[in-house]
Amino acid sequence: MRIGLLTEGGYPYVGGEGGVWCDRLVRGLDRHEFDVYAFSTGQAQEDAGWVELPPQVQRVRTAPLWVAEEDGVVHGRRARRRFTEHYGELAAALCTAAEPGTAQQPGTAQRRGTAAEPGTAQKPGTAEADRFANALHGLAELAREEGGLVAALRSEQAVRALERACRAPGARRAAREARVPDLLTVADHLERALRPLSLDWYEEDGLGAVDLCHAASGGIAALPGLLARHFFGVPLVVTEYGVRLRTHYLTRPDASPAVRSLLAAFHGLLTAETYRAASYLVPGNAHARRWQERCGADRAKLRTIHPGLDATPFARVGEDRRPEDREKDEEREKQEKQEKQEQAGPHTLVWLGRVEPAKDLVSLLHAFAEVRAAEPGTRLRIVGRPSGPEGEAYLGHCRALAAQLFPDEADGPHAVGRNPVSFEELGGPGAETTADVHAGGTVTVLSSVVEGFPVGLIEAMFCGRATVSTDVGAVVEVIGGTGLVVPPRNPRALAEACVSLLRDPERRARLGAAARARALELFSVEQNVAAFRGLYLETVARTPVRRPVLDGAGDPQPFAAPAEAHVPGHWTEPTPRAVPTWAVETPEPVTETVR
């Protein structure tokens, strides 16, 4: 099978989002061929280069989303008229789509101003969805015929079409209130979002040659898959470990109401079209699945497949030890444990991840103050790097808070004490790995207020460690009954859960063993690859691609693939053609050779 893998800011770039998951998927499905179509998000990402690609990756084609190169295409009068028509229809769909926060029942008119039910998201009406899809396909066909739309999407013609749609009768109030700066902002965003339309990927030897398109995320990454389905009938599978539409709703808080409304309408309609066209939607957890359903996804298309992690690096810390090595490992672990206890006290809480405000280390430090009062000698290791300037500032704030809550302890007036909270980074002295950090801890703690799929928690489960987590994102789904879960932003509950585990070693051992067994069953690379292998086969079996059979000159051969050829049976098996013996045997010469 030949698969077109579609990514945005991820694989095959070094350090790309979701790159590790894509790499494991490609390497695990070594019997398939992969063509990677990737969007880059910045010059730094392109300068960093690619990861080492396995041999099953046959081709890689990339395009930047952060800059648009002039293609020199000049449209004639007819092409400009077509562009104005299609772009105007797309803008009209944005201006008349249901406002965020209102609900619309299928087959009924939208009653403006009606409040949505709690927990529901925007669901565009059928008329707006069809209008948007037709306009999008019309622009794609125009770009394919004319060689691109870069100049047209940047033109004053596009801004005027958007303005006419906002001023037309029936436009929503937020659209009617858009001013010139708002129109320029929205037009600029649409130009960046529609850049994939101008690519040369949509040819018979490009995405038309694959058997299946797999978008590693929703949003812009899925747009080439939509066009491949439109032009060639290639089936589309979309994986969303984080719902892009939800991410968009949480961004641009400082924009004007008109900008937020129009951009929310665009991303909502693009998501609705993606969900409608996809053969299957693959959420990574129940939290993402609920969001997809609220955004209009058909439940019949949903297949939950959890991300797969490599359990091998954590096998030594877990229970996968060979009998002949058990005594040696136990002796070494006993010695390491004794050394750690001499240096760090009887118990150690471990937090591992990216340092940023969403991880709520402030609540963790306040909770640790209560843990320290109940269990003197307990230490806290905060291991991780800050994420950007905001993370650097937050790390400095946490260091100052730790120094205030836990002044240095000393045995005497002339001794130097040390803080029970340590801030560290992986790869430091001793070159510790993630498994080593979990191995040196008694309990692993997660204190986040916002969390998607908690990979660090799964790593702790692979190590057989008991965990205390806050009830956010997909934490409860991951933990099941193998760890303690407390409300977020509640230091007292977090402290009580940690103390209960620190005082009960037998319970810690039971929870750790159960957590490792659950992680191996649900979150391993093997289960992830096997699930996608089956989904690929099911998708192609349900939506086979029909391509014309061409002769040597490249012309289509009519009736070369009869209808019965698509039905399994003995007639689909090639049979040897009867050949007369005189055409096989070497004929005898009819005349004698002249000497």
FIZA-617589 format. One line per 2 residues: number of its first residue (from 0); their letters; for each residue x, y, z of C-alpha. Coordinates in pm, 1 decimal. Example, Ala and Ser with C-alpha at 12.3 -4.5 7.8 and 13.67 -1.06 7.14 Angstrom:
BEGIN
0 = AS = 1230.0 -450.0 780.0; 1367.0 -106.0 714.0 $
end
This chain:
BEGIN
0 = MR = 0.0 0.0 0.0; 122.2 350.5 -79.1 $
2 = IG = 34.5 606.6 187.5; 55.0 984.6 165.0 $
4 = LL = 146.6 1110.1 514.4; 44.1 1475.9 562.0 $
6 = TE = 206.5 1677.3 843.0; 225.9 2038.2 961.2 $
8 = GG = 532.5 2142.8 1158.0; 616.9 1781.5 1238.3 $
10 = YP = 766.7 1477.6 1067.5; 1022.2 1459.0 905.9 $
12 = YV = 1167.6 1773.0 1066.1; 1390.8 1737.8 1371.0 $
14 = GG = 1197.2 1820.8 1685.9; 869.2 1861.6 1499.4 $
16 = EG = 537.4 1826.4 1678.0; 425.5 1462.7 1668.2 $
18 = GV = 745.9 1365.9 1487.4; 830.9 1079.2 1722.2 $
20 = WC = 486.1 924.1 1681.5; 500.9 952.2 1300.5 $
22 = DR = 849.4 802.8 1289.8; 742.9 502.6 1498.2 $
24 = LV = 437.1 453.6 1278.9; 636.1 463.5 954.6 $
26 = RG = 904.9 229.9 1087.4; 646.8 -10.5 1227.3 $
28 = LD = 459.2 -36.3 894.8; 766.8 -138.6 696.2 $
30 = RH = 562.7 -335.5 442.1; 395.0 -17.8 317.5 $
32 = EF = 541.5 267.7 114.8; 516.8 624.5 241.2 $
34 = DV = 520.2 956.1 57.9; 558.3 1238.5 310.5 $
36 = YA = 402.1 1577.2 233.3; 510.7 1820.5 504.4 $
38 = FS = 448.3 2186.8 585.3; 725.1 2370.1 770.9 $
40 = TG = 644.8 2643.9 1021.4; 965.1 2849.9 1020.8 $
42 = QA = 1316.3 2897.4 890.9; 1465.9 2754.1 1209.8 $
44 = QE = 1276.9 2430.6 1157.0; 1400.2 2398.6 799.5 $
46 = DA = 1758.5 2477.1 905.4; 1744.2 2199.2 1167.6 $
48 = GW = 1693.0 1943.5 889.4; 1520.5 1606.2 887.7 $
50 = VE = 1539.4 1299.2 1101.9; 1693.5 986.8 953.5 $
52 = LP = 1428.4 835.6 727.2; 1368.4 460.1 689.3 $
54 = PQ = 1381.2 301.1 341.6; 1001.6 272.0 317.1 $
56 = VQ = 980.2 652.5 280.1; 990.2 677.5 -97.5 $
58 = RV = 953.3 1052.7 -137.1; 940.1 1370.6 72.3 $
60 = RT = 787.5 1693.1 -53.8; 783.8 2004.7 163.1 $
62 = AP = 631.6 2351.9 147.0; 662.7 2650.5 384.7 $
64 = LW = 353.5 2785.9 554.7; 539.7 3083.5 700.0 $
66 = VA = 621.9 3248.2 367.7; 467.8 3249.4 19.9 $
68 = EE = 699.2 3268.1 -277.5; 584.1 3469.1 -577.1 $
70 = DG = 502.1 3228.2 -859.6; 476.5 3491.4 -1131.7 $
72 = VV = 127.1 3377.3 -1232.8; -77.0 3654.3 -1395.3 $
74 = HG = -446.1 3578.2 -1432.7; -646.1 3686.5 -1732.2 $
76 = RR = -988.2 3844.6 -1721.5; -1177.8 3516.1 -1713.5 $
78 = AR = -956.2 3371.4 -1437.8; -994.0 3687.3 -1228.2 $
80 = RR = -1369.9 3667.0 -1264.8; -1368.5 3303.5 -1152.3 $
82 = FT = -1147.9 3387.8 -855.0; -1376.8 3671.1 -746.4 $
84 = EH = -1678.4 3443.2 -770.8; -1529.2 3154.7 -569.3 $
86 = YG = -1354.1 3373.2 -311.0; -1672.1 3575.1 -267.7 $
88 = EL = -1870.3 3256.5 -206.6; -1617.4 3142.0 53.4 $
90 = AA = -1632.1 3480.7 227.2; -2012.7 3474.9 218.6 $
92 = AL = -2010.7 3135.7 390.3; -1793.1 3281.3 668.3 $
94 = CT = -2022.5 3580.5 713.4; -2343.3 3375.7 735.2 $
96 = AA = -2217.0 3073.6 932.8; -2357.5 3017.0 1281.0 $
98 = EP = -2194.1 3232.0 1545.1; -1966.7 3057.8 1797.7 $
100 = GT = -2171.7 2975.7 2103.4; -2498.7 2916.8 1916.4 $
102 = AQ = -2644.2 2582.3 1823.4; -2817.2 2486.8 1502.8 $
104 = QP = -3025.1 2177.1 1456.0; -2982.2 1992.2 1124.9 $
106 = GT = -3250.3 2079.9 871.0; -3378.9 2387.0 1058.6 $
108 = AQ = -3305.1 2754.7 1012.1; -3063.2 2920.1 1249.8 $
110 = RR = -3246.3 3133.9 1502.9; -3006.5 3415.5 1577.5 $
112 = GT = -2936.1 3495.1 1937.1; -3041.9 3152.5 2066.2 $
114 = AA = -2800.6 3031.0 2330.3; -2633.0 2695.1 2285.9 $
116 = EP = -2653.4 2411.7 2528.5; -2362.6 2404.0 2772.2 $
118 = GT = -2062.2 2221.2 2632.5; -2161.0 2248.5 2266.9 $
120 = AQ = -1942.0 2400.2 1996.2; -2017.4 2568.8 1668.6 $
122 = KP = -2186.2 2345.2 1410.5; -2228.2 2510.8 1072.2 $
124 = GT = -2552.5 2462.4 884.6; -2577.2 2245.7 575.4 $
126 = AE = -2617.1 2542.1 340.1; -2305.8 2718.7 470.2 $
128 = AD = -2105.7 2395.2 470.5; -2195.2 2317.0 108.3 $
130 = RF = -2127.6 2674.8 5.3; -1786.6 2664.9 172.1 $
132 = AN = -1695.1 2327.0 19.1; -1797.4 2432.2 -333.3 $
134 = AL = -1601.2 2756.7 -306.4; -1294.4 2576.4 -172.4 $
136 = HG = -1302.2 2321.2 -453.0; -1358.6 2595.9 -709.2 $
138 = LA = -1049.7 2782.2 -588.8; -848.6 2458.3 -594.4 $
140 = EL = -952.6 2383.5 -952.6; -866.2 2737.2 -1058.7 $
142 = AR = -524.3 2713.4 -891.4; -456.6 2381.4 -1061.6 $
144 = EE = -549.8 2515.1 -1404.2; -377.0 2853.0 -1375.4 $
146 = GG = -67.1 2749.8 -1179.9; -141.0 2908.9 -841.9 $
148 = LV = -332.3 3174.1 -648.4; -52.7 3344.8 -453.7 $
150 = AA = -95.8 3687.7 -612.0; -476.0 3663.3 -624.3 $
152 = LR = -510.3 3584.2 -254.2; -290.5 3884.9 -171.7 $
154 = SE = -469.2 4122.2 -405.6; -702.8 4410.8 -332.9 $
156 = QA = -960.3 4209.1 -526.8; -971.9 3954.6 -238.9 $
158 = VR = -1015.5 4224.7 26.7; -1298.6 4386.3 -169.1 $
160 = AL = -1474.4 4050.7 -211.6; -1449.1 3996.1 163.5 $
162 = ER = -1585.5 4345.0 230.2; -1884.2 4289.0 -0.3 $
164 = AC = -1966.8 3965.7 180.6; -1952.1 4140.5 519.6 $
166 = RA = -2182.8 4419.6 400.2; -2429.7 4192.4 218.1 $
168 = PG = -2782.7 4134.2 354.6; -2797.1 3836.2 587.5 $
170 = AR = -2441.5 3876.1 720.3; -2400.0 3834.7 1092.3 $
172 = RA = -2367.8 4140.0 1313.1; -2000.7 4073.8 1394.1 $
174 = AR = -1919.6 4055.7 1021.5; -2110.2 4374.8 944.9 $
176 = EA = -1909.5 4560.3 1210.0; -1573.6 4468.0 1052.8 $
178 = RV = -1355.8 4767.7 973.0; -1074.4 4799.3 719.6 $
180 = PD = -800.1 4679.2 960.2; -1019.3 4380.0 1049.1 $
182 = LL = -1071.3 4295.0 681.9; -696.7 4316.0 613.5 $
184 = TV = -622.3 4088.2 910.8; -877.4 3828.0 803.6 $
186 = AD = -766.4 3840.2 438.1; -404.9 3791.6 545.6 $
188 = HL = -499.5 3490.2 757.7; -701.9 3336.5 472.9 $
190 = ER = -408.8 3386.8 235.1; -179.8 3186.1 464.9 $
192 = AL = -440.4 2918.5 528.8; -513.5 2872.5 154.6 $
194 = RP = -150.3 2853.0 42.5; -173.7 2473.6 1.1 $
196 = LS = -414.5 2529.4 -289.8; -129.5 2667.0 -503.9 $
198 = LD = 102.1 2366.9 -463.5; 183.0 2123.9 -744.6 $
200 = WY = 111.8 1820.0 -529.0; -223.9 1741.3 -690.5 $
202 = EE = -109.9 1551.1 -999.7; -132.9 1190.2 -1113.2 $
204 = DG = 227.0 1127.8 -1004.5; 176.5 1313.6 -674.4 $
206 = LG = -107.5 1262.6 -430.4; -304.5 1104.5 -713.9 $
208 = AV = -68.2 806.4 -700.6; -123.2 714.8 -333.9 $
210 = DL = -377.2 463.0 -208.9; -460.6 654.5 108.1 $
212 = CH = -392.1 996.2 263.0; -322.2 1009.2 635.3 $
214 = AA = -325.1 1357.2 792.4; -130.2 1359.0 1118.3 $
216 = SG = -349.4 1644.7 1243.7; -656.4 1842.0 1146.2 $
218 = GI = -664.3 2196.5 1013.2; -429.3 2300.6 733.6 $
220 = AA = -245.4 1965.5 732.8; -562.8 1789.5 618.1 $
222 = LP = -630.1 2034.1 331.8; -411.0 1845.4 75.1 $
224 = GL = -599.5 1529.2 170.0; -930.3 1702.0 98.5 $
226 = LA = -806.2 1803.8 -246.7; -665.5 1457.2 -322.1 $
228 = RH = -1006.8 1315.2 -241.0; -1176.5 1577.1 -459.1 $
230 = FF = -951.2 1531.8 -762.5; -871.9 1159.2 -747.2 $
232 = GV = -1108.7 997.7 -495.1; -822.7 907.2 -258.4 $
234 = PL = -963.5 813.4 86.6; -859.1 1026.7 383.9 $
236 = VV = -780.4 931.0 744.2; -732.5 1211.3 998.7 $
238 = TE = -558.9 1166.0 1333.6; -613.4 1428.3 1603.8 $
240 = YG = -430.2 1381.4 1931.2; -518.1 1746.8 1997.2 $
242 = VR = -826.0 1897.1 1828.1; -706.5 2191.6 1615.0 $
244 = LR = -1044.3 2364.8 1622.9; -1036.1 2372.4 2003.2 $
246 = TH = -683.8 2517.0 1988.4; -803.9 2793.8 1758.9 $
248 = YL = -1091.2 2881.3 1992.3; -835.2 2934.5 2270.5 $
250 = TR = -611.6 3169.1 2066.5; -632.8 3532.1 1949.3 $
252 = PD = -793.1 3664.2 2269.9; -684.1 4021.3 2190.3 $
254 = AS = -835.9 4034.1 1839.6; -1147.9 4233.4 1763.0 $
256 = PA = -1487.4 4057.2 1772.3; -1512.4 4072.6 1391.7 $
258 = VR = -1173.3 3904.5 1342.1; -1243.7 3635.8 1601.3 $
260 = SL = -1587.6 3566.0 1454.0; -1474.6 3538.2 1090.1 $
262 = LA = -1167.2 3327.7 1167.0; -1366.9 3100.4 1396.9 $
264 = AF = -1617.6 3054.9 1113.4; -1340.2 2966.1 867.2 $
266 = HG = -1177.1 2707.8 1092.5; -1515.9 2569.3 1193.0 $
268 = LL = -1621.5 2522.2 829.8; -1282.6 2372.8 735.7 $
270 = TA = -1309.9 2128.8 1025.9; -1666.5 2036.1 929.1 $
272 = ET = -1560.0 1968.3 569.5; -1263.2 1760.7 689.0 $
274 = YR = -1485.0 1554.6 919.5; -1739.9 1506.5 641.2 $
276 = AA = -1487.2 1399.4 376.1; -1269.3 1175.1 596.0 $
278 = SY = -1328.3 802.2 581.6; -1218.8 770.3 945.0 $
280 = LV = -1131.2 1010.1 1226.7; -877.9 888.4 1481.7 $
282 = PG = -881.3 1067.3 1819.6; -599.7 974.0 2054.3 $
284 = NA = -818.6 965.4 2363.9; -1176.0 1005.3 2484.1 $
286 = HA = -1118.2 1374.0 2564.4; -1034.7 1449.5 2198.3 $
288 = RR = -1317.4 1222.2 2084.1; -1574.4 1422.7 2281.2 $
290 = WQ = -1445.3 1743.4 2125.9; -1472.2 1595.0 1777.4 $
292 = ER = -1831.0 1489.7 1840.3; -1918.1 1838.6 1967.2 $
294 = CG = -1761.0 1984.5 1653.1; -1987.4 1776.0 1429.9 $
296 = AD = -1799.2 1449.4 1373.1; -2002.1 1141.3 1282.2 $
298 = RA = -1968.5 879.5 1556.3; -1961.9 601.1 1297.6 $
300 = KL = -1632.0 737.0 1164.3; -1453.2 763.3 1500.2 $
302 = RT = -1183.5 510.3 1591.7; -991.6 584.7 1912.7 $
304 = IH = -625.2 480.1 1891.8; -400.8 578.0 2181.8 $
306 = PG = -50.5 708.0 2104.3; 218.5 444.9 2124.7 $
308 = LD = 529.9 484.4 2339.8; 841.8 269.7 2332.8 $
310 = AT = 848.9 71.7 2657.2; 1202.8 -62.9 2605.1 $
312 = PF = 1392.2 220.4 2782.6; 1178.0 164.9 3093.8 $
314 = AR = 1203.9 -213.7 3110.3; 1496.8 -211.2 3355.2 $
316 = VG = 1304.4 4.3 3602.6; 984.1 -195.4 3554.6 $
318 = ED = 938.8 -567.0 3601.4; 1068.2 -701.5 3268.2 $
320 = RR = 1388.8 -854.9 3402.6; 1524.2 -1194.7 3314.9 $
322 = PE = 1545.3 -1443.4 3606.4; 1921.4 -1480.5 3573.5 $
324 = DR = 1966.3 -1103.5 3601.8; 1722.3 -1049.1 3887.2 $
326 = EK = 1970.7 -1096.3 4173.6; 2226.7 -870.7 4007.9 $
328 = DE = 1966.6 -603.1 3940.4; 1825.1 -623.8 4292.5 $
330 = ER = 2171.2 -587.3 4445.5; 2253.3 -288.7 4226.4 $
332 = EK = 1913.6 -126.8 4289.6; 1953.1 -181.1 4664.2 $
334 = QE = 2290.1 -8.5 4658.3; 2157.3 279.0 4443.1 $
336 = KQ = 1854.3 316.9 4670.7; 2077.2 330.0 4977.4 $
338 = EK = 2297.5 596.6 4819.2; 1994.2 804.4 4715.7 $
340 = QE = 1843.1 779.7 5063.4; 2168.6 893.8 5220.1 $
342 = QA = 2167.6 1196.3 4991.4; 1796.1 1269.9 4954.0 $
344 = GP = 1617.9 1137.3 5261.1; 1362.1 858.9 5297.5 $
346 = HT = 1120.5 966.5 5023.5; 1135.6 1159.5 4695.8 $
348 = LV = 851.8 1307.2 4492.8; 927.5 1343.8 4121.0 $
350 = WL = 780.1 1590.5 3874.0; 900.0 1571.1 3513.6 $
352 = GR = 794.1 1777.2 3211.2; 809.9 2120.7 3043.8 $
354 = VE = 820.9 2411.1 3286.7; 532.7 2646.6 3198.8 $
356 = PA = 238.2 2807.2 3381.6; -6.3 2537.5 3263.6 $
358 = KD = 185.5 2280.6 3474.3; 94.6 2474.1 3794.4 $
360 = LV = 417.2 2415.0 3983.2; 308.4 2683.9 4229.4 $
362 = SL = 31.4 2458.2 4360.3; 279.0 2169.5 4370.2 $
364 = LH = 521.7 2370.5 4585.6; 245.9 2470.7 4828.3 $
366 = AF = 131.2 2107.9 4844.1; 487.4 1995.0 4911.3 $
368 = AE = 503.6 2231.2 5208.1; 221.3 2030.4 5368.4 $
370 = VR = 386.5 1700.6 5266.1; 708.4 1815.3 5427.1 $
372 = AA = 526.9 1897.8 5749.9; 365.9 1552.1 5760.3 $
374 = EP = 669.1 1355.8 5637.5; 992.9 1536.9 5735.0 $
376 = GT = 1290.3 1451.0 5516.6; 1085.9 1409.4 5199.6 $
378 = RL = 1238.3 1576.9 4892.1; 1091.2 1709.0 4566.6 $
380 = RI = 1272.4 1686.5 4232.9; 1142.9 1914.5 3956.6 $
382 = VG = 1307.1 1793.4 3635.6; 1246.2 1975.9 3308.7 $
384 = RP = 1333.3 2266.2 3085.3; 1138.3 2590.0 3047.5 $
386 = SG = 937.9 2635.0 2727.8; 1027.6 2972.6 2579.9 $
388 = PE = 1059.4 3311.1 2752.9; 734.3 3261.4 2943.0 $
390 = GE = 867.6 2935.5 3083.0; 1196.0 3101.4 3184.2 $
392 = AY = 1008.5 3366.3 3380.8; 784.7 3105.0 3541.1 $
394 = LG = 1085.3 2894.6 3642.5; 1241.5 3197.3 3810.7 $
396 = HC = 918.4 3260.3 4000.1; 906.1 2896.3 4115.7 $
398 = RA = 1268.1 2906.8 4233.9; 1195.2 3218.1 4437.9 $
400 = LA = 883.3 3059.2 4587.9; 1076.3 2742.3 4680.7 $
402 = AQ = 1343.1 2950.4 4853.3; 1072.5 3133.5 5048.1 $
404 = LF = 876.5 2822.3 5149.0; 1179.8 2606.7 5231.8 $
406 = PD = 1470.4 2807.5 5375.9; 1799.9 2622.9 5378.3 $
408 = EA = 1824.5 2365.4 5653.5; 2148.1 2323.2 5846.2 $
410 = DG = 2260.4 2103.4 6137.0; 2440.5 2386.2 6308.8 $
412 = PH = 2522.4 2758.0 6293.1; 2839.6 2694.7 6090.3 $
414 = AV = 2694.8 2431.3 5850.3; 2544.6 2497.8 5509.6 $
416 = GR = 2199.8 2359.2 5451.5; 2027.6 2266.9 5126.6 $
418 = NP = 1679.1 2321.0 4995.3; 1454.3 2010.7 4986.0 $
420 = VS = 1334.0 2120.8 4638.5; 1575.0 2077.6 4347.6 $
422 = FE = 1531.4 2217.6 3995.3; 1714.5 2003.3 3740.1 $
424 = EL = 1734.4 1927.3 3368.7; 1772.5 1596.2 3189.3 $
426 = GG = 2116.5 1534.0 3047.5; 2288.4 1707.6 3336.3 $
428 = PG = 2547.1 1557.4 3571.5; 2543.0 1181.0 3542.4 $
430 = AE = 2345.0 1199.9 3214.8; 2022.4 1074.8 3372.0 $
432 = TT = 1747.5 942.7 3150.3; 1373.6 969.1 3207.2 $
434 = AD = 1373.7 613.7 3339.4; 1652.3 700.9 3585.7 $
436 = VH = 1454.1 997.2 3718.7; 1145.9 784.2 3780.6 $
438 = AG = 1360.2 507.3 3929.0; 1496.0 747.2 4190.2 $
440 = GT = 1151.9 862.5 4298.1; 898.5 720.1 4537.9 $
442 = VT = 589.9 880.5 4379.2; 550.2 1062.6 4047.8 $
444 = VL = 333.0 1375.9 4060.0; 144.1 1564.5 3786.9 $
446 = SS = -2.9 1900.4 3891.4; -123.0 2049.2 3560.3 $
448 = VV = -431.5 2264.0 3512.2; -427.5 2204.6 3133.7 $
450 = EG = -312.4 1876.7 2984.4; -371.9 1691.5 2660.1 $
452 = FP = -240.7 1336.3 2650.3; -1.5 1300.7 2949.1 $
454 = VG = 299.3 1124.4 2797.4; 511.5 1177.0 3109.3 $
456 = LI = 249.3 998.1 3315.5; 261.2 696.4 3085.1 $
458 = EA = 640.6 686.4 3117.8; 601.1 670.8 3495.8 $
460 = MF = 350.1 387.4 3450.8; 598.1 197.4 3232.4 $
462 = CG = 844.5 231.2 3521.4; 593.1 78.3 3762.2 $
464 = RA = 560.6 390.9 3974.7; 258.0 498.5 4176.3 $
466 = TV = 126.9 836.8 4062.1; -73.3 1130.7 4193.9 $
468 = ST = -233.3 1344.6 3921.8; -481.9 1626.2 3873.3 $
470 = DV = -807.8 1554.8 3692.4; -742.5 1737.8 3363.1 $
472 = GA = -744.2 1636.0 2996.5; -707.7 1263.9 2938.2 $
474 = VV = -547.3 1189.5 3277.3; -834.2 979.3 3416.3 $
476 = EV = -855.5 783.7 3090.1; -483.4 707.9 3104.1 $
478 = IG = -460.6 626.7 3474.4; -778.4 423.8 3507.4 $
480 = GT = -772.9 285.8 3860.8; -393.8 258.2 3888.7 $
482 = GL = -323.5 595.0 4051.5; -468.7 869.7 4267.4 $
484 = VV = -645.4 1163.5 4097.8; -729.1 1493.2 4270.1 $
486 = PP = -894.3 1818.8 4155.2; -665.1 2077.0 3990.9 $
488 = RN = -552.2 2388.2 4181.8; -607.3 2211.3 4514.7 $
490 = PR = -273.3 2190.6 4701.4; -429.1 2031.7 5012.4 $
492 = AL = -585.3 1743.2 4817.5; -258.9 1694.6 4628.4 $
494 = AE = -63.4 1683.8 4954.0; -302.7 1438.2 5122.9 $
496 = AC = -281.7 1198.6 4827.0; 99.4 1211.1 4826.3 $
498 = VS = 121.8 1153.9 5202.4; -116.4 856.6 5186.3 $
500 = LL = 108.5 685.3 4929.9; 433.0 774.3 5106.8 $
502 = RD = 303.0 606.6 5423.8; 178.8 290.6 5250.4 $
504 = PE = 458.7 109.1 5058.0; 243.6 -197.0 4987.2 $
506 = RR = -22.1 18.1 4819.2; 247.5 192.4 4615.6 $
508 = AR = 375.1 -142.0 4493.7; 25.8 -264.2 4396.5 $
510 = LG = -58.8 55.5 4210.5; 279.0 60.7 4036.1 $
512 = AA = 242.7 -297.5 3911.7; -110.9 -232.7 3790.6 $
514 = AR = -1.3 88.4 3618.4; 277.3 -88.0 3429.7 $
516 = AR = 44.3 -366.5 3315.7; -211.9 -109.6 3193.3 $
518 = AL = 51.3 91.9 3006.2; 191.5 -215.6 2831.9 $
520 = EL = -157.4 -320.1 2724.1; -291.7 15.0 2599.8 $
522 = FS = -5.8 255.2 2527.5; 272.7 58.9 2360.7 $
524 = VE = 407.8 118.0 2010.6; 300.1 -230.4 1909.4 $
526 = QN = -70.3 -171.4 1980.2; -57.9 165.3 1802.1 $
528 = VA = 102.8 25.1 1486.4; -127.1 -278.4 1479.0 $
530 = AF = -435.0 -58.0 1511.2; -330.5 167.5 1222.7 $
532 = RG = -237.5 -131.6 1007.8; -589.4 -265.5 1043.7 $
534 = LY = -743.9 78.4 989.3; -548.9 130.0 666.9 $
536 = LE = -666.2 -202.9 527.8; -1025.9 -134.4 630.4 $
538 = TV = -1019.2 210.4 470.4; -881.6 93.2 137.3 $
540 = AR = -1118.9 -202.6 131.5; -1419.7 25.7 181.3 $
542 = TP = -1310.4 303.8 -54.9; -1095.5 158.9 -334.0 $
544 = VR = -939.6 413.0 -567.7; -1045.6 387.1 -931.3 $
546 = RP = -769.2 496.3 -1166.9; -779.7 476.6 -1546.7 $
548 = VL = -556.2 220.0 -1714.0; -315.4 390.1 -1955.3 $
550 = DG = -136.1 249.2 -2254.9; 228.1 306.2 -2347.6 $
552 = AG = 151.8 649.7 -2495.6; -28.3 762.0 -2180.8 $
554 = DP = -376.5 746.0 -2332.7; -661.1 581.6 -2137.9 $
556 = QP = -762.0 230.9 -2241.2; -1142.0 193.5 -2236.9 $
558 = FA = -1279.0 -132.9 -2095.5; -929.6 -231.4 -1971.9 $
560 = AP = -1071.4 -282.1 -1619.0; -1417.3 -444.4 -1649.4 $
562 = AE = -1663.0 -423.6 -1361.2; -1619.5 -786.2 -1262.3 $
564 = AH = -1248.0 -723.1 -1203.7; -1338.6 -541.3 -881.5 $
566 = VP = -1527.7 -842.1 -741.1; -1315.2 -1116.8 -580.7 $
568 = GH = -1343.7 -1448.6 -761.3; -1165.7 -1696.0 -981.4 $
570 = WT = -1206.6 -1469.2 -1282.9; -974.5 -1208.8 -1126.1 $
572 = EP = -685.2 -1454.0 -1122.8; -462.3 -1437.5 -1428.2 $
574 = TP = -475.7 -1754.9 -1640.8; -208.5 -1859.6 -1889.4 $
576 = RA = -308.6 -1793.5 -2246.6; -308.7 -2089.9 -2485.1 $
578 = VP = -21.4 -2058.0 -2729.8; 17.4 -2289.7 -3032.8 $
580 = TW = 324.6 -2508.5 -3041.0; 447.3 -2362.6 -3367.5 $
582 = AV = 480.0 -2022.9 -3200.6; 695.1 -2162.3 -2919.6 $
584 = ET = 922.5 -2416.0 -3087.7; 1211.0 -2300.6 -3302.6 $
586 = PE = 1111.4 -2346.2 -3666.7; 1325.0 -2566.2 -3894.2 $
588 = PV = 1496.8 -2381.5 -4182.0; 1319.4 -2439.7 -4513.6 $
590 = TE = 1630.6 -2399.3 -4724.1; 1979.4 -2533.9 -4696.1 $
592 = TV = 2264.5 -2306.1 -4606.6; 2473.5 -2209.8 -4909.1 $
594 = R = 2837.4 -2299.3 -4858.0 $
end
